[in-house]
Amino acid sequence: MLRWLFIAVLSVAVVGTAFWGYQEHQEKNAILIQAENNYQRSFHDLTYHIDSLHDKIGTVLAMNSPRSVSPQLAEIWRITSDAHSEVGQLPLSLLPFNKTEEFLSNIGDFSYRTAVRGLDKEPLNDEETKMLEKLYQQSGEIKRELRNVQHLALENNLRWMDVQLALVNHDQPADNTIIDGFKTVEKNVETFSESSFQEQLNGVSKNDDKEIKLEGGNINKKEVKSIAGDVFQLKDGDLKITSSGDGSDIKVYSASFEQDNKHGYMDITEKGGYVISMILNRDIGEKSIGLHDGMKKAEQFLKGLGYENMEAYNSAEYSNVGVYSFAYNQDDVRIYPDSVQVKVALDNGDVVGLSARDFLVNHQERDVNEPDITMEEAKKEVNPNVEIQEESLAVIDNDLGEEVLVYEFLGTLGEDTYRIFINASDGFEERVERLKSTEVKFDTSA
């Protein structure tokens, strides 16, 4: 009797295990099918966007009216954004594809800047037309290669999951059509990038190369240890110091440490010994100081590092950490390109983060011209529903990457606070920013 009972229990267990395994198999297959479908959709959408991009660039070249060109360039910018997004959805993180992504970014950058500048007053010049012809040629090459990959993938029923596995396992067989196709796309784009065409694109890139001038003499590793040791409050022996390679636009020393339950990292410029960035990772305790007190700590920290005439223009709180933005103040004009961000732990006032690259790259004493319109004239360009609290002069980077003098208005609309910038020359509304407030904490214990 017991024998039969044991056999029955064992049979039920075997059947149950088999059923569980079958369910697991089905669920796994469903996940794989969903991932494959997402990859297929992204790839076919990418191919479609590149087709559209090629057609739109050709359309612009055939146009004659500046009024018609601007909307087409704006549409090109939208298409490149969509194409860039689809690339991000594909399992290509282990496959070099940065040149193609850079190509898409450059097209979007060029088309946006050209579209918003006002082609009625400043139409496309010969150099820009030649650039568009190059873009048209290159997008055509990419279009043909992607169409070829698409055709072979559909004809041979190729799967993107196989691409992902091949890349993860570093197993890239010679007959992997998709991988080979994307390598060809990348190689073609790189060929174009090495031409003078790339130099023209760099001329309209937001990240224009510029000479970075830092004051002061070069420092050595011993001085780096002293600076980092003072900031981190550590002994020399607890710090590891390394130097950057020759390819860096700013040569820096990197100082790092790991001690108890915290670790830190800091970059210090070789010339002048400026702390360009700093991170201190540790557990943040309960809040004991306010956001305003944290700002005072941040101001003292910046002064101690030699960043003078810095004015706080924004603050927010996230998980008991105060995040503060500072801009250089020159003769009561706030210079936003010369900005620094500081993070302060609100449990004890320790500075746990610094980012000063923008300041070091952009800082200079500027010749600020007198405004062409008055403060009152600029105020008339602000939405009348906004209740203005503060007003001042400032310098910002506009959408074309050019520094412009503006009137800055801080005002409220409903429960939100906005910073509004009005061009001090022609009254154009350059930018409107909604200020972030303190992070809302939700009670998840209920």
Secondary structure as the mmCIF struct_conf table of DSSP 4:
data_model
#
loop_
_struct_conf.conf_type_id
_struct_conf.id
_struct_conf.beg_label_comp_id
_struct_conf.beg_label_asym_id
_struct_conf.beg_label_seq_id
_struct_conf.end_label_comp_id
_struct_conf.end_label_asym_id
_struct_conf.end_label_seq_id
HELX_RH_AL_P HELX_RH_AL_P1 LEU A 2 ALA A 62
HELX_RH_AL_P HELX_RH_AL_P2 PRO A 66 GLN A 89
BEND BEND1 LEU A 90 PRO A 91
TURN_TY1_P TURN_TY1_P1 SER A 93 LEU A 94
BEND BEND2 LEU A 95 LEU A 95
HELX_RH_AL_P HELX_RH_AL_P3 ASN A 98 VAL A 116
TURN_TY1_P TURN_TY1_P2 ARG A 117 ARG A 117
TURN_TY1_P TURN_TY1_P3 LEU A 119 LYS A 121
BEND BEND3 GLU A 122 GLU A 122
HELX_RH_AL_P HELX_RH_AL_P4 ASP A 126 GLU A 155
TURN_TY1_P TURN_TY1_P4 ASN A 156 ASN A 157
HELX_RH_AL_P HELX_RH_AL_P5 TRP A 160 VAL A 168
TURN_TY1_P TURN_TY1_P5 ASN A 169 HIS A 170
TURN_TY1_P TURN_TY1_P6 ALA A 174 ASP A 175
HELX_RH_AL_P HELX_RH_AL_P6 THR A 177 SER A 193
TURN_TY1_P TURN_TY1_P7 GLU A 194 GLU A 194
BEND BEND4 SER A 195 SER A 195
HELX_RH_AL_P HELX_RH_AL_P7 SER A 196 ASN A 202
TURN_TY1_P TURN_TY1_P8 GLY A 203 VAL A 204
BEND BEND5 LYS A 206 ASN A 207
BEND BEND6 GLY A 216 GLY A 216
STRN STRN1 ASN A 218 ASN A 218
HELX_RH_AL_P HELX_RH_AL_P8 LYS A 221 PHE A 232
TURN_TY1_P TURN_TY1_P9 GLN A 233 GLN A 233
HELX_RH_3T_P HELX_RH_3T_P1 ASP A 236 ASP A 238
STRN STRN2 LYS A 240 SER A 243
TURN_TY1_P TURN_TY1_P10 ASP A 246 GLY A 247
BEND BEND7 ASP A 249 ILE A 250
STRN STRN3 VAL A 252 GLN A 259
TURN_TY1_P TURN_TY1_P11 ASP A 260 ASN A 261
STRN STRN4 LYS A 262 THR A 269
TURN_TY1_P TURN_TY1_P12 GLU A 270 GLU A 270
STRN STRN5 LYS A 271 LYS A 271
TURN_TY1_P TURN_TY1_P13 GLY A 272 GLY A 273
STRN STRN6 VAL A 275 ASN A 281
BEND BEND8 ILE A 289 ILE A 289
HELX_RH_AL_P HELX_RH_AL_P9 LEU A 291 GLY A 304
TURN_TY1_P TURN_TY1_P14 LEU A 305 GLY A 306
BEND BEND9 ASN A 309 ASN A 309
STRN STRN7 MET A 310 TYR A 318
TURN_TY1_P TURN_TY1_P15 SER A 319 ASN A 320
STRN STRN8 VAL A 321 GLN A 330
TURN_TY1_P TURN_TY1_P16 ASP A 331 ASP A 332
STRN STRN9 VAL A 333 ALA A 345
TURN_TY1_P TURN_TY1_P17 LEU A 346 ASN A 348
STRN STRN10 VAL A 351 SER A 355
HELX_RH_AL_P HELX_RH_AL_P10 ARG A 357 ASN A 362
HELX_LH_PP_P HELX_LH_PP_P1 ASN A 369 PRO A 371
BEND BEND10 ASP A 372 ILE A 373
HELX_RH_AL_P HELX_RH_AL_P11 MET A 375 LYS A 379
TURN_TY1_P TURN_TY1_P18 LYS A 380 GLU A 381
BEND BEND11 VAL A 382 VAL A 382
TURN_TY1_P TURN_TY1_P19 PRO A 384 ASN A 385
BEND BEND12 VAL A 386 VAL A 386
STRN STRN11 GLU A 387 ASP A 397
TURN_TY1_P TURN_TY1_P20 ASP A 399 LEU A 400
BEND BEND13 GLY A 401 GLY A 401
STRN STRN12 GLU A 403 LEU A 413
TURN_TY1_P TURN_TY1_P21 GLY A 414 GLU A 415
STRN STRN13 ASP A 416 ASN A 423
TURN_TY1_P TURN_TY1_P22 ALA A 424 ASP A 426
STRN STRN14 GLU A 429 ARG A 434
HELX_LH_PP_P HELX_LH_PP_P2 LEU A 435 LYS A 436
HELX_LH_PP_P HELX_LH_PP_P3 THR A 438 PHE A 442
#
